[in-house]
Amino acid sequence: MKIKVNSKSFEFGKASDRTSCKVSFESACELSGIAPRDVAEITWKHKTGESGILKAGIKLIAYDGTAIIVKQREESKE
């Protein structure tokens, strides 16, 4: 299954034919390359139109085709 984080594609569970994976706030930050303390917000959207905000301590069940956007805080971009 493939998901996108900030337009970068990642593939998970190829050997076991998985159709979903759990993504935490911290793992989304790690995949995006942005430190958790520098993140303003993480939003997600599935190709079916379902969307939401990912908060610390919560895990998202991401299905094939889920896009995750990790937004960096403005003052952290310097």
N, C-alpha and C positions, 0 to 999 in steps of 0.2 A: 504494500500500500504506500502511496505517496502523499505527503503533505508539503505545503510551502510555508516557509517562515521568512518574512520580508523578501519575498520573490525568489528565495533560494529553495530548491527542491530537495527533499530528504525522503529516502525510502526505508521503510521498516518492515520487519516480519516477512521478508521475501521467501525465506526457506520454509516457513510454517504456514504460508498462505493466509496470513492475518488480514482482517478487513478493518480493524480499528486498533488504536493504541491510546494509552493514557499520557497526557501531556500536562505537566505541572507548570506553574509560573516560573519556577527556577529553570526547568528544562527548556522552556521557550526562550528564556533569556540566554541560556548557554548556546542554543542553536543559532540565535541571532547575533551572538558576539557582543551583546550589551550586558554590562553588569547589572544585577537586580536593583541595586541602589540608584542606578541612573535611568531606570525605566519610569516613564510617566503613565503608560497604560498599555495593556495587551488586549487586543480585540481579535475575534475569530469569526470566520464565516464559512459555512459549508455550501457546496454547490447546489443544495436544495433550497437555499435562501435562509436557513436558520443561522442566527448569529448571536453574539454576546460578548461579554467582557470577562477575561480570565483574571482572577484575583489570587493573591498569595494564600496558600493553604487549601486551594481548591484544585482538583484535577479535571481536565477536559477529556472526554472520550472523543478523540479525533478519528473520523472516518476518512476513507480514501477521498482525496480532493479537497480536504479542509485547508483553508488559508489562514495563517496567523500573522498578525501585524504587531510588531513590538515597537512602540513609539518611545524615543529617547527624550528625556527632559531637555528643555532648551538650554539651561545653564550648563549641562553636561557635554554639550557638543563642542565646546572650546578646545 
